[in-house]
Amino acid sequence: MFLSLSMQENNKPVSIKYWAEGDRPREKLLDKGKISLSDAELIAILIGSGSKNESAVELSKRILAASENKLNELGKLSVKQLTKFKGIGEAKAVTIVAALELGRRRRGEEAVERKQITSAEDAFEVMQPIIGDLNHEEFWIIYLNNSHKILQKLQLSKGGMTGTLVDVRLAFKNALEVGATAVILVHNHPSGSLNPSQADKALTKKLIAGGESLDIKVLDHLIITQNSFVSFANKGIL
């Protein structure tokens, strides 16, 4: 008797190894390459098996659908939140969380390896993996040398949903310690809004003034959200 896609005769969860050959994502990856697999198929490889009523791919599709079919949204889910899906136990949830965290870190490493910042887009690529998906606000400074290569990235403050406080003295104390000649200010807006607040503008002016007295130039201030950013320099509001 042939095995169905979703269950064996004894109603136990069906491991991927028992699926029809054309439905096996592991074999598909080996035969056609990783690029050929959908997000759901890749997640199915991670979790290994579905429930007695659905395959691992079907379960993965359901989890993705609940995350707006966006890996960034899926990456925000905790182990506890993932285990609320029928068919996802703690071990499978941990595997998914770990895999997505590795992907986030990889993106961050690739951005940092570039080192030199030549545009607002470069700064966004460096910082988005760090603060773009947070549900609270953080303020960071990228310290640069004369060639605009990154000397250090530093979190200056961490706040709530709507704001954070920044110590200007600490910002430039660190700049002097690492020998920075220029800085880029970066903070995130958990709300998703890219509109600079009056507080954002006032703080930028304060930091520019502080940098001028030390001959340290504020090149830009970026507001980052999950998928986009706004540059004060590009907007002409520095």
HUKAMO-V661377 format. One record per residue. N is the residue number from 1. RES is the residue in one letter. D_FIRST is the distance of its C-alpha to the first C-alpha in Angstrom with 1 decimal. Layout:
BEGIN
N/RES/D_FIRST  N/RES/D_FIRST
END
This chain:
BEGIN
1/M/0.0  2/F/3.8  3/L/6.5  4/S/9.3  5/L/12.8  6/S/14.4  7/M/12.5  8/Q/9.9  9/E/9.1  10/N/12.5  11/N/14.3  12/K/15.7  13/P/16.9  14/V/14.7  15/S/16.7  16/I/17.4  17/K/16.1  18/Y/12.4  19/W/13.1  20/A/12.8  21/E/15.7  22/G/17.9  23/D/17.8  24/R/18.9  25/P/22.6  26/R/23.4  27/E/22.3  28/K/24.0  29/L/27.1  30/L/27.2  31/D/26.6  32/K/28.8  33/G/31.0  34/K/31.6  35/I/33.4  36/S/30.4  37/L/28.7  38/S/29.5  39/D/31.0  40/A/27.9  41/E/25.8  42/L/28.4  43/I/28.5  44/A/24.7  45/I/25.2  46/L/27.8  47/I/25.9  48/G/22.6  49/S/20.3  50/G/20.6  51/S/20.4  52/K/17.5  53/N/18.4  54/E/19.1  55/S/18.5  56/A/21.4  57/V/22.6  58/E/22.8  59/L/24.6  60/S/26.9  61/K/27.7  62/R/28.7  63/I/30.9  64/L/32.5  65/A/33.2  66/A/35.0  67/S/37.0  68/E/38.1  69/N/35.6  70/K/38.3  71/L/37.7  72/N/41.3  73/E/40.7  74/L/37.5  75/G/39.7  76/K/42.0  77/L/39.5  78/S/40.0  79/V/37.4  80/K/38.2  81/Q/37.7  82/L/34.3  83/T/33.1  84/K/33.8  85/F/30.6  86/K/27.7  87/G/25.3  88/I/28.2  89/G/29.6  90/E/32.8  91/A/31.3  92/K/29.5  93/A/32.7  94/V/34.9  95/T/32.8  96/I/33.2  97/V/36.9  98/A/37.5  99/A/36.0  100/L/38.0  101/E/41.1  102/L/40.8  103/G/40.6  104/R/43.7  105/R/45.5  106/R/44.7  107/R/46.2  108/G/49.2  109/E/49.7  110/E/49.5  111/A/52.1  112/V/54.4  113/E/54.3  114/R/56.1  115/K/59.0  116/Q/61.5  117/I/61.7  118/T/63.0  119/S/61.8  120/A/60.7  121/E/57.2  122/D/57.3  123/A/58.3  124/F/55.5  125/E/52.9  126/V/54.3  127/M/54.5  128/Q/51.6  129/P/49.0  130/I/51.4  131/I/52.6  132/G/50.9  133/D/48.1  134/L/50.3  135/N/51.0  136/H/54.5  137/E/57.4  138/E/58.4  139/F/61.3  140/W/61.2  141/I/63.6  142/I/62.9  143/Y/65.8  144/L/66.7  145/N/69.2  146/N/71.5  147/S/68.7  148/H/66.5  149/K/64.1  150/I/62.5  151/L/64.3  152/Q/62.6  153/K/60.5  154/L/61.6  155/Q/60.7  156/L/64.0  157/S/62.8  158/K/59.9  159/G/60.2  160/G/58.5  161/M/56.9  162/T/60.2  163/G/62.3  164/T/63.4  165/L/66.8  166/V/67.9  167/D/70.6  168/V/72.5  169/R/74.4  170/L/71.3  171/A/69.9  172/F/72.9  173/K/73.4  174/N/70.0  175/A/70.9  176/L/74.1  177/E/72.3  178/V/69.8  179/G/72.4  180/A/70.8  181/T/72.8  182/A/70.5  183/V/67.9  184/I/65.2  185/L/64.6  186/V/61.1  187/H/59.7  188/N/56.7  189/H/56.6  190/P/53.6  191/S/54.4  192/G/53.4  193/S/57.0  194/L/58.7  195/N/62.1  196/P/64.6  197/S/66.3  198/Q/70.1  199/A/69.4  200/D/67.3  201/K/70.2  202/A/72.8  203/L/71.0  204/T/70.6  205/K/74.4  206/K/75.2  207/L/73.1  208/I/74.6  209/A/78.1  210/G/77.3  211/G/75.9  212/E/79.0  213/S/81.3  214/L/79.4  215/D/78.8  216/I/75.0  217/K/73.6  218/V/70.9  219/L/69.0  220/D/66.6  221/H/65.0  222/L/61.3  223/I/59.5  224/I/55.8  225/T/52.9  226/Q/49.2  227/N/49.2  228/S/52.8  229/F/56.3  230/V/60.0  231/S/62.7  232/F/66.2  233/A/67.7  234/N/65.8  235/K/66.9  236/G/70.5  237/I/70.8  238/L/71.5
END
